[in-house]
């Protein structure tokens, strides 16, 4: 699609937050129950471990923890809307977001879920920026939360190793175009002809055509990133930090190579968390902010790809969040 820019006030990132379930499953743990090896998983995906939610931890629980951390970090005077991007809502009906809002003592504000696979967080940023541009909201809490580890069949070695659970959140406030943290032009897209490539009729029934998904992911994230950078007036050589959806380190390395972004400018945490779906980008932002890999002034390009097929990208200059307290535990509330 043609990159779009909201025509009212800009949406500005003013805080980040994150949450991971405490239980960690290593590749070696998986070898005890699946016909796989640590070497196979690491060499094909870059993943060494992932956090897995127990039966007592819902998507809403993770979303509340990440959102609460973002709110604590920015202490906005008001929150006008809440969006939860997720592919794994706790129930088909009702949506997860109203319960999350109520648990955050935000009962009464508009709150809705948004499903766009692993691109969900970028779609949620775009719709939230639209609410701010239209004057419908001044501050929006945007959460990506998923329990993707619940989707594969527990005995499917081709998908179980790939996924983990978690949530990340950002606070978007009304601001001015071009100021640090302001979301730049949005590139979003979808292609339903690829709907069967990643599909799950219910938890435990995930089907993924890995090789095809791999190819589409590289092509779509590269193209969207290029468009977003151009629309923002950036040369790709000027990108300081590439923040790709953490699907798999081979995919993200290919994207970086296609864009000509040096490997060292690409942020990654897939080794520790696996593919966490809509939580992937905000989890990585929170982590990289906490450990200093993401600094004020960094020209930052976010890009994602997921089931649908869906994809997107957005450029922003990373803001100074120094008033924000660093999340505990090296970047994640646990
Ligand atoms: O948000 C997007 C989400 N999707 C993704 O990120 C997935 C994108 N795709 C991929 O990352 C890769 O396609 C995979 C990591 C899923 C698979 O890597 P691949 O290099 O495409 O492997 P493959 O599917 O072609 O399988 C190669 C072999 C097969 O054996 P045969 O048929 O050659 O004998 C598989 O059965 O590897 C086998 N295999 C495994 N072996 C050990 C598949 N999974 C495993 C495993 N351990 N866990």
Boltz pocket constraint, residues with backbone or C-beta under 6 A from the ligand:
constraints:
  - pocket:
      binder: B
      contacts: [[A, 35], [A, 36], [A, 37], [A, 40], [A, 41], [A, 44], [A, 45], [A, 118], [A, 157], [A, 158], [A, 159], [A, 161], [A, 208], [A, 209], [A, 210], [A, 211], [A, 213], [A, 214], [A, 217], [A, 247], [A, 248], [A, 251], [A, 275], [A, 305], [A, 306], [A, 307]]
      max_distance: 6.0
